[in-house]
Amino acid sequence: MQANKQDVLKRLNYIEGHLGGIRKMVEEDKYCVDILRQTYAVRKAIEKLESLLVEGHLHGCVPEGIASGNGEAIIEELVQLYNLAGNR
């Protein structure tokens, strides 16, 4: 993994903590808008995590894969990721 592992783990911990907080808010029947604000924060945190992972992949795995002769497979993976991202 080319992305900084510590940054990835930090973001995952943040997301997990937020999800636990959202669960608690639901269990305590907190105001829906307050819960939704927290879900939006989680969504943004996941998007940041994805960006970090994609950037690491583009700077590390992609050039390595192309250099080792696996260019077509790398391109196909990138097309699949692009299509997944477009279907959010």
Contact map, one row per residue, 1 for C-alpha under 8 A:
1111100000000000000000000000000000000000000000000000000110001000000000000000000000000000
1111100000000000000000000000000000000000000000000000100110111000000000000000000000000000
1111101100000000000000000000000000000000000000000001101110000000000000000000000000000000
1111111100000000000000000000000000000000000000000000000100000000000000000000000000000000
1111111110000000000000000000000000000000000000000000000000000000000000000000000000000000
0001111111000000000000000000000000000000000000000000000000000000000000000000000000000000
0011111111100000000000000000000000000000000000000000000000000000000000000000000000000000
0011111111110000000000000000000000000000000000001001100000000000000000000000000000000000
0000111111111000000000000000000000000000000000000000000000000000000000000000000000000000
0000011111111100000000000000000000000000000000000000000000000000000000000000000000000000
0000001111111110000000000000000000000000000010001000000000000000000000000000000000000000
0000000111111111000000000000000000000000000000001000000000000000000000000000000000000000
0000000011111111100000000000000000000000000000000000000000000000000000000000000000000000
0000000001111111110000000000000000000000000010000000000000000000000000000000000000000000
0000000000111111111000000000000000000000010011000000000000000000000000000000000000000000
0000000000011111111100000000000000000000000000000000000000000000000000000000000000000000
0000000000001111111110000000000000000000000000000000000000000000000000000000000000000000
0000000000000111111111000000000000000100010000000000000000000000000000000000000000000000
0000000000000011111111100000000000000010010000000000000000000000000000000000000000000000
0000000000000001111111110000000000000000000000000000000000000000000000000000000000000000
0000000000000000111111111000000000000000000000000000000000000000000000000000000000000000
0000000000000000011111111100000000100110000000000000000000000000000000000000000000000000
0000000000000000001111111110000000000000000000000000000000000000000000000000000000000000
0000000000000000000111111111000000000000000000000000000000000000000000000000000000000000
0000000000000000000011111111110000100000000000000000000000000000000000000000000000000000
0000000000000000000001111111110000100000000000000000000000000000000000000000000000000000
0000000000000000000000111111110000000000000000000000000000000000000000000000000000000000
0000000000000000000000011111110000000000000000000000000000000000000000000000000000000000
0000000000000000000000001111111000000000000000000000000000000000000000000000000000000000
0000000000000000000000001111111101100000000000000000000000000000000000000000000000000000
0000000000000000000000000000111111100000000000000000000000000000000000000000000000000000
0000000000000000000000000000011111110000000000000000000000000000000000000000000000000000
0000000000000000000000000000001111111000000000000000000000000000000000000000000000000000
0000000000000000000000000000011111111100000000000000000000000000000000000000000000000000
0000000000000000000001001100011111111110000000000000000000000000000000000000000000000000
0000000000000000000000000000000111111111000000000000000000000000000000000000000000000000
0000000000000000000000000000000011111111100000000000000000000000000000000000000000000000
0000000000000000010001000000000001111111110000000000000000000000000000000000000000000000
0000000000000000001001000000000000111111111000000000000000000000000000000000000000000000
0000000000000000000000000000000000011111111100000000000000000000000000000000000000000000
0000000000000000000000000000000000001111111110000000000000000000000000000000000000000000
0000000000000010011000000000000000000111111111000000000000000000000000000000000000000000
0000000000000000000000000000000000000011111111100000000000000000000000000000000000000000
0000000000000000000000000000000000000001111111110000000000000000000000000000000000000000
0000000000100110000000000000000000000000111111111000000000000000000000000000000000000000
0000000000000010000000000000000000000000011111111100000000000000000000000000000000000000
0000000000000000000000000000000000000000001111111110000000000000000000000000000000000000
0000000000000000000000000000000000000000000111111111000000000000000000000000000000000000
0000000100110000000000000000000000000000000011111111100000000000000000000000000000000000
0000000000000000000000000000000000000000000001111111110000000000000000000000000000000000
0000000000000000000000000000000000000000000000111111111000000000000000000000000000000000
0010000100000000000000000000000000000000000000011111111100000000000000000000000000000000
0110000100000000000000000000000000000000000000001111111110000000000000000000000000000000
0000000000000000000000000000000000000000000000000111111111000000000000000000000000000000
0010000000000000000000000000000000000000000000000011111111100000000000000000000000000000
1111000000000000000000000000000000000000000000000001111111111000000000000000000000000000
1110000000000000000000000000000000000000000000000000111111111100000000000000000000000000
0000000000000000000000000000000000000000000000000000011111111110000000000000000000000000
0100000000000000000000000000000000000000000000000000001111111110000000000000000000000000
0100000000000000000000000000000000000000000000000000000111111111000000000000000000000000
1100000000000000000000000000000000000000000000000000000111111111100000000000000000000000
0000000000000000000000000000000000000000000000000000000011111111110000000100000000000000
0000000000000000000000000000000000000000000000000000000001111111111000000000000000000000
0000000000000000000000000000000000000000000000000000000000011111111100000000000000000000
0000000000000000000000000000000000000000000000000000000000001111111111100100000000000000
0000000000000000000000000000000000000000000000000000000000000111111111100100000000000000
0000000000000000000000000000000000000000000000000000000000000011111111100000000000000000
0000000000000000000000000000000000000000000000000000000000000001111111100000000000000000
0000000000000000000000000000000000000000000000000000000000000000111111100000000000000000
0000000000000000000000000000000000000000000000000000000000000000111111111100000000000000
0000000000000000000000000000000000000000000000000000000000000000111111111110000000000000
0000000000000000000000000000000000000000000000000000000000000000000001111111000000000000
0000000000000000000000000000000000000000000000000000000000000000000001111111100000000000
0000000000000000000000000000000000000000000000000000000000000100110001111111110000000000
0000000000000000000000000000000000000000000000000000000000000000000000111111111000000000
0000000000000000000000000000000000000000000000000000000000000000000000011111111100000000
0000000000000000000000000000000000000000000000000000000000000000000000001111111110000000
0000000000000000000000000000000000000000000000000000000000000000000000000111111111000000
0000000000000000000000000000000000000000000000000000000000000000000000000011111111100000
0000000000000000000000000000000000000000000000000000000000000000000000000001111111110000
0000000000000000000000000000000000000000000000000000000000000000000000000000111111111000
0000000000000000000000000000000000000000000000000000000000000000000000000000011111111100
0000000000000000000000000000000000000000000000000000000000000000000000000000001111111110
0000000000000000000000000000000000000000000000000000000000000000000000000000000111111111
0000000000000000000000000000000000000000000000000000000000000000000000000000000011111111
0000000000000000000000000000000000000000000000000000000000000000000000000000000001111111
0000000000000000000000000000000000000000000000000000000000000000000000000000000000111111
0000000000000000000000000000000000000000000000000000000000000000000000000000000000011111
